[in-house]
Amino acid sequence: MSRSRYLRLCSQRWLGWCVLSLLLTVVPGLQAEEQGGYTPPAGTPDVSGLMGGSGNHDYSLGALMVQQGSAGTNGSGVSSGHGSVLDGMGSGSASSSSTAVRKALRAENRKLKAQVMALTGEMRSLQDKVVSASDPARLAEMTARLAERDKKLAEQDALIASLKATSARLEHDNLSLLAGTGSLEKAKSDLKAVQTQLKLARAELSTVRAGLLQADNARAQLESTLLSTRSQLARANERAAAAGKVAAVPLDSGARKEAYVVGQAMASGLRERLSEYAASGVELDLARVNAGLNDGLRSKMQLPRGEMDKVYQSFARRLQMQVTTKVKEGEALLAKQLAGRKPAKTVAGISYVVVKKGKAIKDSDAPLALALTERMVEGKTLSTIPRLTLGPDDDMPAIVREALPLLGEGAEVEAYALAKSVYGTLPLPKGVAAYTVLVYRMTGLKAG
């Protein structure tokens, strides 16, 4: 048998003795607890000494090993010719190998003692637990704790069941979401197809719009050509009518000449009226105008009176719409002329701007001399008065009367207004419409 194996065998046997000693110490106490508090009889030897050595030396294990070795030599069948460490110890040899063996055994003995002490502590702890468990109050407390633990376990089971239900619901929602995702993908695909169709439709719409624009341009050109043709035809009709009249109506007497001149005067006013219509954007067929004049002079009508009333009312509304548009354009032009300039006063649609201040007027009843120029805002001069002396009681246009307080000697005042604001119901100058913007420049002169 090898030395290490022999030492391990000895250690195991020593550990067995120690455990046996512990059992002898603990078991009687356990039996007493089980049988109702048994205590050993008086005079029983104390077995606690088995837990430690009887002296302060380290030969208890060695002596036991020597004793076991002697027994093994006599009857165990183990040969001493294998170099057993007991042979050297039995002979009392002081060789160095025996010393090493003793040191090893002492170290092993110390380890075993430590293990025995640990086991002793565990056994005492078990005894304490057994004693505690036998206490009714302690038992009730442990029972309450067990009940609390069971309650918590039941709550945990309920929570686990709830979590499982939630997990199942989430799984169901996940499946629904996956199904919804499929529907969304299909909707996206359908939307993409619709967008493609919309793109094609927009391209077709652009093509149609381009075609319509070309058609509008062509229509505008045709309308322009038609208007030009109508104008040329009207002039041709006028020339033909004039030629026919000259040929048919001789002017060989004073009465005939007088009638002809009166007709020319009437035609002049009519021509100006037709020019005003044209300037406002309303064109009339001159041949039909001449036919209407001729029939009117002969008290003849080619249309029923009711229909003629409707046609004339429609013409009046169309003319009014065109004049309103022109008035708005004139007001915009008037505002542009006054932009950045602060009028000294604005009365009845007429704005007065002081261009240059003159001497103050001391006597408001004294006559005032001034120069006046009337022109269209486009630049055409309508009238010029180099010098005009006016008293406070003289009859004068409202535009001049409102400007007098601003006109001292050397002063320059400009008045801006639409023609309808200046003339009111009075006849307008030739070439001037109600929406024409007029400018009046007045200069104060030295009186006398």
Sequence and secondary structure as in RCSB ss.txt:
>XXXX:A:sequence
MSRSRYLRLCSQRWLGWCVLSLLLTVVPGLQAEEQGGYTPPAGTPDVSGLMGGSGNHDYSLGALMVQQGSAGTNG
SGVSSGHGSVLDGMGSGSASSSSTAVRKALRAENRKLKAQVMALTGEMRSLQDKVVSASDPARLAEMTARLAERD
KKLAEQDALIASLKATSARLEHDNLSLLAGTGSLEKAKSDLKAVQTQLKLARAELSTVRAGLLQADNARAQLEST
LLSTRSQLARANERAAAAGKVAAVPLDSGARKEAYVVGQAMASGLRERLSEYAASGVELDLARVNAGLNDGLRSK
MQLPRGEMDKVYQSFARRLQMQVTTKVKEGEALLAKQLAGRKPAKTVAGISYVVVKKGKAIKDSDAPLALALTER
MVEGKTLSTIPRLTLGPDDDMPAIVREALPLLGEGAEVEAYALAKSVYGTLPLPKGVAAYTVLVYRMTGLKAG
>XXXX:A:secstr
  HHHHHHHHHHHHHHHHHHHHHHHHHHHHHHHHTTS    TT   GGGGGS SSSSS HHHHHHHHHHHHIIII
I   GGG  HHHHHHTT   HHHHHHHHHHHHHHHHHHHHHHHHHHHHHHHHHHHHHHHSHHHHHHHHHHHHHHH
HHHHHHHHHHHHHHHHHHHHHHHHHHHHHHHHHHHHHHHHHHHHHHHHHHHHHHHHHHHHHHHHHHHHHHHHHHH
HHHHHHHHHHHHHHHHHHHHHHHS   SHHHHHHHHHHHHHHHHHHHHHHHHHHHT    HHHHHHHHHHHHTT 
 SS HHHHHHHHHHHHHHHHHHHHHHHHHHHHHHHHHHTT   SEEETTEEEEEEE     S TTS EEEEEEEE
ETTS EEEEEEEEEE TTS   HHHHHHGGG  TT EEEEEEEHHHHHTTS   TT  TT EEEEEEEEE   
